[in-house]
Amino acid sequence: MRFVLPRFRVSLAAVVAAGLLAGCASAEAEAEAARIAEAAAIAARQPPPVALNDSVAQAASVYLTFTRDIATIQGGFATPDAVQSALRRGAAYDPDQISRGLVAYASILALQSPEFVSGVRGAASTPEARRQIIGRVVADPAYASTLPGAEAAAGLIISMLETDIIALANAADTVETDAYTIQYAGDPRSGWGRASSPDREGRLQAVKDLSARSVLPSAEESARLYAAAHGGSGLGTTAVRTRRPPYAPSVTNALAMAALAALGAAGDNARANTDALQYDRASQDCLASSKLNLFQCLAASRPAYEDMFCLGRHVMRDLATCARGAALPSTIVTVDDPTQTRIEVPRPAPAVAPRPEPSTTPVPTPSPTQRLNAGPNR
């Protein structure tokens, strides 16, 4: 006789077990779905990743590569051809490109500040807050200077720009000093240094032609700056002291561009905004005036040492001066409130000063370089 009851019991147990397993799987699936939904909700509240379009990195690379290259020019020229080569090298820039590149580079420096990036992103805690911040920055770039971490970012910008400015000024010192040194008879270069340039008009025209050309961005430097903007590192920056506002317009615009990038709002679809924020009237005017002064200096100069002076003063030093005026804060002088103090002091009789004896020492005639150095109003 066959028994079927045990088989029935096994089948029933299997059914019950399968049901329990299905229930557990369903519970786990529901828990996983809940976790995914929660993560999606959190992600929706966070700003998108940092986004800065490639044109900003390219503009920054033009400024950085050109100014750092010019800072490597040093006095001690061995031949007149070396002077002319340095002149052509220094004159080959577009003032508008260098001005825009300075602001672009400053914005990437601001993105190296973790205090600023996290502060801006933290302020945009909801999609609505993000939209409001973006709208306010676009309408008024100075608003970015009030965002959390802006003082740290401004300090980083000013510190890094100042390092390059000092390097340019020091290099200009060596070239201008060499323009005087080469004039002395004891200098073995004085023969060609004091000789007139053979083709003054051609030399001036060559410099003018180079001045009309745009500088091509460095692909390698652009890639490095682009990666640094999105990664927040790679430019060798270190912690510096914070700088409080007010800031120069170039720093203000750089902070605005960096704030938009930190909120994912400076990508390829926002080039109109980033292009507008790179405009800085002060540095553009300064660099354009520098070019005119360079042309006038070369038109008036004759010997090679005067060309050296034009290079040191109206290429190298002017680059440093324009960058300093555009990016670094001016010295602020404060005085106490005036006070009234009345002291009665007897007035002595006016003394008659003796008339000086006429000098018999002849007054030396200034050299052309000294006259150039003194400027047109002295």
C-alpha positions as CSV (number, residue, x, y, z in Angstrom):
1,M,0.0,0.0,0.0
2,R,1.3,3.4,-1.0
3,F,1.2,6.4,1.3
4,V,0.7,9.8,-0.3
5,L,0.5,11.9,2.9
6,P,4.2,12.5,3.4
7,R,4.6,13.7,-0.2
8,F,1.7,16.1,0.3
9,R,3.3,17.5,3.4
10,V,6.6,18.1,1.6
11,S,4.8,19.9,-1.2
12,L,2.9,22.0,1.2
13,A,6.1,23.0,3.0
14,A,7.8,23.9,-0.2
15,V,4.9,26.1,-1.1
16,V,5.0,27.8,2.3
17,A,8.8,28.3,2.0
18,A,8.5,29.7,-1.5
19,G,5.9,32.2,-0.3
20,L,8.1,33.3,2.6
21,L,11.0,33.7,0.3
22,A,8.9,35.7,-2.1
23,G,7.7,37.9,0.6
24,C,11.3,38.6,1.8
25,A,12.4,39.3,-1.7
26,S,9.5,41.7,-2.2
27,A,10.4,43.5,1.1
28,E,14.0,43.8,0.1
29,A,13.0,45.2,-3.3
30,E,10.8,47.7,-1.7
31,A,13.6,48.7,0.7
32,E,16.0,49.1,-2.2
33,A,13.5,51.1,-4.1
34,A,13.0,53.4,-1.1
35,R,16.8,53.8,-0.8
36,I,17.1,54.7,-4.5
37,A,14.2,57.2,-4.2
38,E,15.8,58.8,-1.1
39,A,19.2,59.1,-2.8
40,A,17.5,60.6,-5.9
41,A,15.7,63.2,-3.7
42,I,19.0,64.1,-2.0
43,A,20.7,64.4,-5.4
44,A,17.9,66.6,-6.6
45,R,18.5,69.0,-3.7
46,Q,22.3,69.3,-4.5
47,P,23.7,71.6,-7.2
48,P,25.0,69.8,-10.3
49,P,28.8,69.3,-10.6
50,V,31.2,72.2,-11.1
51,A,31.0,73.3,-14.8
52,L,33.2,75.9,-16.5
53,N,33.4,76.0,-20.3
54,D,36.6,75.4,-22.1
55,S,36.8,78.9,-23.5
56,V,37.5,80.3,-20.0
57,A,40.5,77.9,-19.6
58,Q,41.8,78.9,-23.0
59,A,41.6,82.6,-22.2
60,A,43.4,82.0,-18.9
61,S,46.1,80.0,-20.7
62,V,46.9,83.0,-23.0
63,Y,47.4,85.3,-20.0
64,L,49.4,82.8,-17.9
65,T,51.7,81.5,-20.6
66,F,52.4,85.0,-22.1
67,T,53.1,86.8,-18.8
68,R,55.2,84.1,-17.4
69,D,57.2,83.9,-20.6
70,I,57.9,87.6,-20.5
71,A,59.0,87.3,-16.9
72,T,61.9,85.1,-18.1
73,I,63.4,87.9,-20.1
74,Q,66.5,89.2,-18.3
75,G,69.0,92.0,-18.8
76,G,72.5,91.2,-20.1
77,F,71.8,91.1,-23.8
78,A,74.8,89.8,-25.7
79,T,73.9,91.1,-29.2
80,P,71.7,93.8,-30.7
81,D,69.7,90.9,-32.4
82,A,68.9,89.6,-28.9
83,V,67.4,92.9,-28.0
84,Q,65.2,93.0,-31.1
85,S,64.2,89.4,-30.6
86,A,63.1,90.2,-27.0
87,L,61.2,93.3,-28.3
88,R,59.3,91.3,-30.8
89,R,58.6,88.6,-28.3
90,G,57.3,91.1,-25.8
91,A,55.2,93.1,-28.2
92,A,53.3,90.1,-29.6
93,Y,50.1,90.3,-27.6
94,D,46.6,91.7,-27.9
95,P,45.7,93.9,-25.0
96,D,42.1,92.7,-25.0
97,Q,43.2,89.0,-24.8
98,I,45.6,89.6,-21.9
99,S,42.9,91.6,-20.0
100,R,40.3,88.9,-20.5
101,G,42.7,86.2,-19.7
102,L,43.6,87.8,-16.4
103,V,40.0,87.6,-15.2
104,A,39.6,84.1,-16.6
105,Y,42.7,82.9,-14.7
106,A,41.5,84.6,-11.5
107,S,38.2,82.7,-11.8
108,I,40.0,79.4,-11.9
109,L,42.1,80.4,-9.0
110,A,38.9,81.1,-7.0
111,L,37.7,77.5,-7.8
112,Q,40.9,76.3,-6.0
113,S,39.4,77.6,-2.7
114,P,37.5,74.8,-1.0
115,E,35.9,77.4,1.4
116,F,34.4,79.3,-1.5
117,V,33.3,76.3,-3.6
118,S,31.7,74.5,-0.6
119,G,30.3,77.8,0.7
120,V,28.5,78.6,-2.6
121,R,27.2,75.1,-3.0
122,G,26.0,75.0,0.6
123,A,24.1,78.2,0.1
124,A,22.2,76.6,-2.8
125,S,20.6,74.0,-0.5
126,T,17.5,73.7,-2.7
127,P,16.9,74.0,-6.4
128,E,15.0,77.2,-5.8
129,A,17.9,78.7,-3.8
130,R,20.3,77.7,-6.6
131,R,18.1,79.5,-9.2
132,Q,18.0,82.6,-7.0
133,I,21.7,82.8,-6.5
134,I,22.4,82.3,-10.2
135,G,19.9,85.0,-11.1
136,R,21.4,87.5,-8.6
137,V,25.0,86.8,-9.7
138,V,24.1,87.3,-13.4
139,A,22.2,90.5,-12.6
140,D,24.9,91.9,-10.2
141,P,28.3,90.2,-10.3
142,A,29.2,91.9,-7.0
143,Y,26.7,89.7,-5.2
144,A,29.2,86.8,-5.5
145,S,31.5,88.7,-3.2
146,T,29.0,88.3,-0.4
147,L,28.7,84.5,-0.7
148,P,30.3,82.3,2.0
149,G,34.0,81.8,1.4
150,A,34.4,84.8,-1.0
151,E,37.1,86.4,1.2
152,A,39.2,83.2,1.1
153,A,38.9,83.0,-2.7
154,A,39.7,86.7,-3.1
155,G,42.8,86.2,-0.9
156,L,43.9,83.3,-3.1
157,I,43.4,85.3,-6.3
158,I,45.3,88.3,-5.1
159,S,48.2,86.3,-3.6
160,M,48.7,84.2,-6.8
161,L,48.4,87.2,-9.2
162,E,50.8,89.2,-7.0
163,T,53.5,86.5,-7.3
164,D,53.4,86.8,-11.1
165,I,53.3,90.6,-10.9
166,I,56.4,90.7,-8.8
167,A,58.2,88.4,-11.1
168,L,57.4,90.6,-14.1
169,A,58.5,93.8,-12.2
170,N,61.8,92.1,-11.1
171,A,62.5,91.1,-14.7
172,A,61.8,94.7,-15.9
173,D,64.3,96.0,-13.3
174,T,67.1,93.9,-14.9
175,V,66.3,95.1,-18.4
176,E,66.0,98.8,-17.5
177,T,69.2,98.6,-15.4
178,D,71.0,97.0,-18.3
179,A,69.9,99.9,-20.5
180,Y,72.0,102.1,-18.3
181,T,74.9,99.7,-17.7
182,I,75.6,99.1,-21.4
183,Q,76.2,102.9,-22.0
184,Y,79.4,102.9,-19.9
185,A,82.6,102.7,-21.8
186,G,83.8,99.9,-19.5
187,D,81.0,97.6,-20.7
188,P,82.3,95.5,-23.6
189,R,78.9,95.8,-25.3
190,S,78.9,99.6,-25.3
191,G,80.0,99.7,-28.9
192,W,76.8,98.2,-30.4
193,G,74.7,99.3,-27.4
194,R,75.3,103.0,-28.2
195,A,75.1,102.6,-32.0
196,S,71.9,103.6,-33.8
197,S,69.6,100.8,-35.0
198,P,70.2,100.3,-38.7
199,D,66.5,100.1,-39.6
200,R,64.5,102.1,-37.1
201,E,61.3,102.4,-39.3
202,G,61.3,98.7,-40.2
203,R,61.8,97.7,-36.5
204,L,58.9,99.9,-35.4
205,Q,56.6,98.5,-38.1
206,A,57.5,94.9,-37.2
207,V,56.5,95.6,-33.6
208,K,53.2,97.2,-34.7
209,D,52.4,94.2,-37.0
210,L,53.0,91.8,-34.1
211,S,50.9,93.9,-31.8
212,A,47.8,93.3,-34.0
213,R,48.0,89.5,-33.8
214,S,46.1,87.3,-31.4
215,V,47.9,84.9,-29.1
216,L,47.0,81.3,-29.6
217,P,46.1,79.4,-26.4
218,S,48.4,76.6,-25.3
219,A,46.6,73.3,-25.6
220,E,48.6,71.8,-22.7
221,E,48.1,74.8,-20.4
222,S,44.4,75.0,-21.3
223,A,43.9,71.4,-20.4
224,R,45.7,71.8,-17.1
225,L,43.6,74.9,-16.2
226,Y,40.4,73.2,-17.2
227,A,41.2,70.2,-15.0
228,A,42.1,72.4,-12.1
229,A,38.8,74.3,-12.5
230,H,36.7,71.2,-12.2
231,G,38.9,69.3,-9.7
232,G,39.7,72.2,-7.4
233,S,43.5,71.5,-7.4
234,G,46.5,71.3,-9.7
235,L,47.8,74.9,-9.7
236,G,50.0,74.6,-6.6
237,T,48.0,77.1,-4.5
238,T,48.4,77.2,-0.8
239,A,46.3,78.6,2.0
240,V,46.6,82.4,2.3
241,R,45.1,85.1,4.4
242,T,41.6,86.2,3.5
243,R,40.9,89.6,1.8
244,R,37.9,91.6,2.6
245,P,36.0,93.7,0.0
246,P,35.8,96.0,-1.7
247,Y,37.6,94.3,-4.6
248,A,38.9,95.5,-8.0
249,P,36.3,94.8,-10.8
250,S,38.4,92.0,-12.2
251,V,38.4,90.2,-8.9
252,T,34.7,90.8,-8.5
253,N,33.9,89.4,-11.9
254,A,36.2,86.4,-11.3
255,L,34.4,85.6,-8.1
256,A,31.1,85.8,-10.0
257,M,32.3,83.5,-12.7
258,A,33.6,81.0,-10.2
259,A,30.3,81.1,-8.2
260,L,28.4,80.3,-11.4
261,A,30.8,77.4,-12.1
262,A,30.5,76.1,-8.6
263,L,26.7,75.9,-9.2
264,G,27.1,74.1,-12.5
265,A,25.9,77.3,-14.4
266,A,29.1,78.3,-16.4
267,G,29.2,75.4,-18.8
268,D,29.0,75.5,-22.6
269,N,25.4,76.8,-22.5
270,A,26.5,79.8,-20.4
271,R,29.3,81.2,-22.6
272,A,27.4,84.5,-23.0
273,N,27.7,85.0,-19.2
274,T,31.3,84.0,-18.9
275,D,32.3,86.1,-21.9
276,A,30.6,89.2,-20.4
277,L,32.3,88.6,-17.0
278,Q,35.8,88.6,-18.6
279,Y,35.5,92.2,-19.6
280,D,37.5,94.6,-17.5
281,R,37.7,98.2,-18.7
282,A,40.6,99.2,-16.4
283,S,43.1,96.6,-17.6
284,Q,42.0,96.9,-21.2
285,D,42.6,100.7,-21.2
286,C,45.9,100.3,-19.3
287,L,47.3,97.7,-21.7
288,A,46.1,99.6,-24.8
289,S,47.9,102.8,-23.5
290,S,51.0,100.8,-22.8
291,K,51.1,99.7,-26.5
292,L,50.8,103.3,-27.6
293,N,53.6,104.3,-25.3
294,L,55.8,101.5,-26.6
295,F,55.3,102.7,-30.2
296,Q,56.1,106.3,-29.2
297,C,59.2,105.1,-27.2
298,L,60.5,103.1,-30.2
299,A,59.8,105.9,-32.6
300,A,62.0,108.3,-30.5
301,S,64.7,105.8,-29.7
302,R,67.9,105.5,-31.8
303,P,70.6,103.4,-30.1
304,A,70.1,99.8,-29.0
305,Y,70.1,100.8,-25.3
306,E,67.1,102.9,-25.8
307,D,65.3,99.9,-27.3
308,M,66.2,98.0,-24.2
309,F,64.7,100.7,-22.1
310,C,61.5,100.6,-24.2
311,L,61.2,96.9,-23.7
312,G,61.8,97.0,-19.9
313,R,59.5,100.0,-19.3
314,H,56.6,99.7,-21.8
315,V,56.3,95.9,-22.2
316,M,57.5,94.2,-19.0
317,R,56.9,96.9,-16.4
318,D,53.6,98.0,-17.9
319,L,52.3,94.4,-17.9
320,A,53.1,94.3,-14.2
321,T,51.6,97.7,-13.5
322,C,48.4,97.1,-15.5
323,A,47.8,93.7,-13.7
324,R,48.5,95.3,-10.3
325,G,46.1,98.1,-11.0
326,A,43.4,95.8,-12.3
327,A,43.6,93.1,-9.7
328,L,45.2,94.2,-6.5
329,P,43.5,96.5,-4.0
330,S,44.6,100.1,-3.7
331,T,46.1,101.3,-0.5
332,I,43.4,102.9,1.7
333,V,44.5,105.8,3.8
334,T,42.4,106.7,6.8
335,V,42.8,109.7,9.1
336,D,41.2,110.7,12.4
337,D,38.6,113.3,12.7
338,P,40.1,116.8,12.7
339,T,40.4,118.5,16.1
340,Q,40.7,122.2,16.9
341,T,43.7,123.2,19.0
342,R,44.5,126.9,19.5
343,I,48.0,127.8,20.7
344,E,49.2,131.4,20.9
345,V,52.8,131.5,19.7
346,P,54.6,134.8,19.3
347,R,55.6,135.5,15.7
348,P,59.2,136.3,15.1
349,A,60.3,138.9,12.7
350,P,60.7,137.5,9.2
351,A,64.3,136.6,8.5
352,V,65.9,137.4,5.2
353,A,67.5,134.4,3.7
354,P,71.0,135.0,2.2
355,R,71.1,134.8,-1.6
356,P,72.9,131.7,-2.7
357,E,76.1,132.0,-4.6
358,P,75.9,131.1,-8.2
359,S,77.1,127.6,-8.8
360,T,80.2,127.1,-11.0
361,T,79.6,123.3,-11.4
362,P,78.3,122.5,-14.9
363,V,74.9,120.7,-15.0
364,P,75.3,117.3,-16.8
365,T,73.1,116.8,-19.9
366,P,70.7,113.9,-19.3
367,S,71.1,111.0,-21.7
368,P,68.2,110.0,-24.0
369,T,67.4,107.1,-21.8
370,Q,67.2,109.3,-18.8
371,R,64.9,111.7,-20.6
372,L,62.7,108.7,-21.5
373,N,62.8,107.5,-18.0
374,A,61.8,110.9,-16.6
375,G,58.7,110.9,-18.8
376,P,57.1,113.7,-20.9
377,N,56.0,115.9,-18.0
378,R,59.3,116.3,-16.2
